[in-house]
Amino acid sequence: MEFLGVGPSELIFIILIAIIVLGPKDMQKAGRTIGRWLNQFMQSDSWKVFQRTSNELRNLPRNLMREANMEIMEAEKDLRRVIDPRAKPPASPPNPEQTPSNETESSLPSSSVNPTENNSDENA
């Protein structure tokens, strides 16, 4: 685990030097001062803005991919709608105004005649 390029062994070394230089009594005052400063910094608006920006940058690739996939899905829906305008889109809820009436369905032929079947009957 590294924090600002400082590993665990380096951190212990820095603490030992601080104890030697400051002494145990001044070390308590320095610890309190650093703790208060860190607490104020963590609750400040600038730290919250920094965290929000950091989260947005971390999630940026994922959000861009989602948007691109949504655009592709919309393009596929439009293409399907152009190819077969009578087909209902699968994602949209059924709308009674858009469904074909029974008259148009009954006007379509119920079965089609296959010309190869007729030829095979005539040849037999």
Secondary structure, DSSP 8 states (H G I E B T S, - for coil): --BTTB-HHHHHHHHHHHHHHHHHHHHHHHHHHHHHHHHHHHHSHHHHHHHHHHHHHHHHHHHHHHHHHHHHHHHHHHHHHHH-TTS--SSS---TTTS--HHHHHHS-SS---HHHHHHHHH-
